[in-house]
Amino acid sequence: MDQNVNIRQLNERIQKESGFTDLLSIEMGKVIVGQKHLVENLMIALLANGHILLEGVPGLAKTLAISTLAKAIDAKFSRIQFTPDLLPADVTGTLIYSQKKEAFEVHKGPVFANFVLADEINRAPAKVQSALLEAMQERQVTLGDETYPLPEPFLVMATQNPIEQEGTYPLPEAQVDRFMLKVLVDYPRKEEEKQILRMNTTGEFPKPDAVVTPADIVRAREVVREVYMDEKIERYIVDIVYATRTPGDYGLAGLEGLIGFGASPRASISLAAAARAYAFIKRRGYVIPEDVRAVCPEVLRHRIGLTYEAEAENVTSDQIIEKVINAVIVP
């Protein structure tokens, strides 16, 4: 009974605290036409303190989405265009010798921002990608002998173009795993495209207002961690992740030849964090199985390795995830 009272109190508190997510959605909706799925996942990554990888053809408002989010939060935004000749110092910064002071001065790179857009991340060589890796994982950058913390909140949104393969460097598995979510961005619907066309031809671009501060986001993250997750839901998350590693144990023997490697323990952590953030956005103080199912494709699609057999049969990780979700018993 006591627990029920606690959950009721938590529910009321979260309904109060999560009000700003509606404000953020409204501000983003002013500028971004459609793409509700993208906006929702950006919010999940932001509240769950994770990074997000977007895959889609050019021109689908990926850059616009994160710059709009930064404006609505009144946060610092920087964009790094990844190219094959980019150097790690172009991302993290470097030490520059000052003749006047006769000492090295720190020149911080564009990664020192709240929102960093790594545009076409797969165009840069491994050295640059590993420099970004430390920033993403440790939330800090080392320049010379000194280590500098990155501002809070810190979110990396990386984009990659799935079509072009020439002059690109596939992201190493270790780096892909650092992204909490991988979102596939699709074309807008006909009605939405008409709206986009009208906005661009009349030149009337609405500007988002700053409705939230970075401090509000940091505070909201603390509340998101308090969202109640029952042991049954924890077991459900572990079962889903285990089903990608040992599909035979879950009546999915047909998938064994298609999965090269299953999701890592980081997938379980990300699933729990993303499900909590999703419940928070839905203004609920507890996680239900539907929350886990809603975030499953984005959390798992880049963490399942496919075999050559799967690729030959045109089986995608999304199809595997769907089979896994349908096979694992819902609590």
C-alpha positions in Angstrom: 0.0 0.0 0.0 2.8 2.3 1.0 4.4 1.7 -2.4 1.1 2.6 -4.2 1.1 5.9 -2.3 4.7 6.5 -3.3 3.9 5.8 -7.0 0.9 8.1 -6.8 3.1 10.9 -5.4 5.7 10.2 -8.0 3.1 10.3 -10.7 1.8 13.7 -9.6 5.4 15.1 -9.3 6.3 13.8 -12.8 3.2 15.2 -14.3 4.2 18.6 -12.9 7.9 18.3 -13.8 7.4 17.0 -17.4 5.2 19.9 -18.5 8.2 21.5 -20.3 8.4 18.6 -22.8 5.1 19.8 -24.4 6.6 23.4 -24.6 9.7 22.0 -26.4 7.5 20.0 -28.8 5.5 23.1 -29.7 8.6 25.2 -30.3 10.1 22.4 -32.5 6.8 22.0 -34.3 7.0 25.6 -35.4 10.1 25.0 -37.4 10.2 21.2 -38.1 7.3 20.0 -40.3 6.3 16.5 -39.4 9.2 14.2 -38.2 7.4 13.6 -34.9 9.4 10.4 -34.4 12.7 12.3 -34.8 11.7 15.0 -32.3 10.5 12.5 -29.8 13.7 10.5 -30.0 15.8 13.7 -29.6 13.9 14.4 -26.4 14.5 10.8 -25.1 18.2 11.1 -25.8 18.3 14.5 -24.1 16.4 13.3 -21.0 18.2 9.9 -20.7 21.7 11.6 -21.1 22.5 9.7 -24.3 23.7 10.4 -27.8 21.8 9.9 -31.0 22.8 8.6 -34.5 20.6 9.6 -37.4 20.6 7.9 -40.7 18.8 9.3 -43.7 19.3 10.9 -47.1 20.3 14.6 -47.2 17.7 17.3 -46.9 15.5 15.7 -44.2 15.9 18.5 -41.6 18.4 16.6 -39.5 20.6 19.6 -38.9 17.6 21.9 -38.5 16.2 19.6 -35.8 19.1 19.8 -33.5 19.8 23.6 -34.0 16.1 24.2 -33.3 16.3 22.1 -30.1 19.4 24.1 -29.0 17.5 27.4 -29.6 14.5 26.2 -27.7 16.7 25.3 -24.7 18.8 28.4 -24.9 21.9 26.3 -25.1 25.2 26.4 -27.0 25.1 24.6 -30.4 28.0 23.8 -32.7 28.2 21.9 -36.0 31.2 20.0 -37.2 31.2 18.9 -40.8 33.2 15.7 -41.0 35.5 15.4 -44.0 38.3 13.0 -44.8 41.0 15.6 -44.1 39.6 16.5 -40.6 42.1 16.3 -37.7 41.3 15.4 -34.1 42.3 19.0 -33.1 39.6 20.4 -35.4 37.1 18.7 -33.1 38.6 18.9 -29.6 40.8 21.9 -29.8 44.5 22.3 -29.3 47.3 24.1 -27.5 48.6 27.3 -29.2 51.9 28.9 -28.2 51.5 32.6 -27.3 54.7 34.6 -27.9 53.4 37.4 -25.7 52.8 35.2 -22.7 55.6 32.7 -23.6 53.3 29.9 -22.8 50.9 27.5 -24.4 47.3 28.6 -24.4 44.3 26.4 -24.6 42.1 26.8 -27.7 38.9 24.8 -27.2 37.3 23.2 -30.2 33.7 23.0 -31.3 33.0 20.0 -29.1 32.8 22.3 -26.1 29.0 23.0 -26.6 25.8 21.6 -25.2 24.6 20.3 -28.5 27.2 19.0 -31.0 26.1 18.0 -34.5 28.6 15.6 -36.1 27.5 15.9 -39.7 28.3 12.9 -41.9 30.3 11.3 -39.2 31.3 8.4 -41.4 33.4 10.7 -43.7 36.1 11.3 -41.1 39.0 8.8 -40.5 39.2 6.6 -37.3 41.6 9.1 -35.5 38.9 11.8 -35.5 36.2 9.4 -34.6 38.2 8.2 -31.6 38.7 11.8 -30.4 35.0 12.3 -30.4 34.6 8.9 -28.6 36.4 10.2 -25.4 34.1 13.3 -25.4 31.0 11.1 -25.8 31.9 8.5 -23.2 33.9 10.4 -20.6 32.2 13.8 -21.1 35.6 15.4 -21.0 38.5 16.3 -23.4 42.2 16.0 -22.7 44.4 18.8 -24.2 48.1 18.4 -23.4 48.3 17.4 -19.7 45.0 19.0 -18.7 41.5 17.4 -18.8 38.5 19.7 -19.3 34.9 18.8 -18.5 32.3 19.3 -21.2 29.3 21.5 -20.4 26.0 20.0 -19.1 23.8 18.9 -20.7 26.0 17.5 -23.5 24.4 15.7 -26.5 26.1 14.5 -29.7 23.8 14.0 -32.7 25.7 12.4 -35.5 24.3 11.9 -39.0 25.2 9.5 -41.7 24.1 9.1 -45.3 23.1 5.5 -46.0 23.4 5.8 -49.8 26.9 7.0 -50.5 29.7 4.6 -49.7 32.6 6.2 -51.6 35.0 8.1 -49.4 33.3 7.0 -46.2 34.8 5.1 -43.2 32.3 2.7 -41.5 32.0 3.6 -37.8 33.8 1.1 -35.5 31.4 -1.2 -33.5 32.7 0.3 -30.2 31.7 3.8 -31.4 28.3 2.8 -32.7 27.6 1.2 -29.4 28.2 4.5 -27.6 25.1 6.0 -29.3 22.1 5.3 -27.2 19.7 5.5 -30.1 19.9 5.1 -33.9 17.0 6.7 -35.7 16.1 6.2 -39.3 14.8 9.5 -40.8 12.3 9.1 -43.6 10.8 11.4 -46.3 8.0 13.7 -45.2 4.4 12.8 -46.3 2.8 14.7 -49.2 0.9 17.2 -47.0 4.0 17.9 -45.0 6.1 18.4 -48.1 3.5 20.9 -49.4 3.8 22.8 -46.1 7.6 22.8 -46.3 7.4 24.0 -49.9 5.1 26.9 -48.8 7.4 27.9 -45.9 10.4 28.0 -48.2 8.8 29.9 -51.1 7.2 32.6 -49.0 10.4 32.9 -46.9 8.4 33.0 -43.7 10.5 31.0 -41.3 9.2 30.8 -37.8 11.8 31.2 -35.1 11.7 29.1 -31.9 11.6 30.8 -28.6 13.8 29.8 -25.7 11.4 28.0 -23.4 13.8 25.9 -21.2 17.2 26.5 -19.8 20.1 23.9 -19.7 19.7 23.8 -15.9 16.1 22.7 -16.3 17.3 19.8 -18.4 19.9 18.7 -15.9 17.2 18.9 -13.2 14.7 16.9 -15.3 17.3 14.2 -15.8 17.5 13.7 -12.0 13.7 13.2 -12.0 13.8 10.8 -15.0 16.1 8.6 -12.9 13.4 8.4 -10.2 10.8 7.0 -12.6 9.7 3.7 -11.1 10.8 0.5 -12.9 9.4 -2.8 -11.5 11.6 -5.9 -11.3 9.3 -7.6 -13.9 10.2 -4.8 -16.4 13.9 -5.2 -15.6 13.6 -8.9 -16.3 11.7 -8.2 -19.5 14.5 -5.9 -20.7 17.2 -8.5 -19.9 15.1 -11.2 -21.7 14.9 -9.0 -24.9 18.6 -8.4 -24.9 19.4 -12.1 -24.2 17.1 -13.1 -27.0 19.4 -11.3 -29.4 22.4 -13.3 -28.1 20.8 -16.8 -27.6 17.7 -16.7 -29.8 17.3 -20.5 -29.6 16.4 -20.2 -25.9 13.4 -18.1 -26.8 12.0 -20.3 -29.5 13.8 -18.3 -32.3 16.2 -21.0 -33.5 15.7 -19.7 -37.1 17.6 -16.5 -36.2 20.8 -18.2 -35.0 22.3 -18.2 -38.5 21.4 -14.6 -39.1 22.8 -12.9 -35.9 26.6 -12.5 -35.9 26.6 -11.0 -32.4 23.9 -9.9 -30.0 23.4 -6.7 -28.2 25.9 -5.7 -25.5 25.2 -5.0 -21.8 25.1 -1.3 -22.8 21.9 -2.1 -24.7 20.2 -3.2 -21.4 21.3 0.0 -19.7 20.2 2.1 -22.7 16.8 0.3 -22.9 16.1 1.0 -19.2 17.2 4.7 -19.5 15.3 5.3 -22.7 12.1 3.6 -21.4 12.2 5.8 -18.3 12.6 8.9 -20.5 9.7 7.8 -22.7 7.5 7.3 -19.6 8.5 10.8 -18.4 7.5 12.3 -21.8 4.2 10.5 -21.6 3.9 12.1 -18.1 3.9 8.8 -16.2 5.8 8.0 -13.0 6.4 4.3 -13.8 7.5 2.2 -16.8 5.1 -0.1 -18.5 6.1 -2.9 -21.1 4.8 -0.6 -24.0 7.5 2.0 -23.1 10.2 -0.7 -23.5 8.6 -1.9 -26.8 8.4 1.7 -28.1 12.1 2.4 -27.7 13.4 -1.1 -28.6 14.1 -0.6 -32.3 16.0 2.6 -31.8 18.1 1.2 -29.0 18.9 -2.2 -30.6 19.0 -1.7 -34.3 22.7 -0.7 -34.4 23.8 -3.2 -31.7 22.9 -6.4 -33.5 25.6 -7.7 -35.9 24.2 -9.5 -39.0 25.9 -12.4 -40.7 26.6 -12.6 -44.4 23.7 -15.0 -44.6 21.4 -12.4 -43.3 22.7 -9.8 -45.7 22.3 -12.3 -48.6 18.7 -12.9 -47.6 18.1 -9.1 -47.2 17.2 -9.6 -43.5 17.5 -6.3 -41.6 18.1 -5.8 -37.9 14.7 -4.2 -37.6 13.0 -7.5 -38.8 15.1 -9.4 -36.2 14.0 -7.0 -33.4 10.4 -7.4 -34.4 10.6 -11.2 -34.1 12.4 -10.9 -30.7 9.8 -8.5 -29.3 7.0 -10.8 -30.5 8.7 -13.9 -29.0 9.6 -12.6 -25.5 6.8 -12.9 -23.0 5.4 -9.6 -21.9 5.1 -9.3 -18.1 
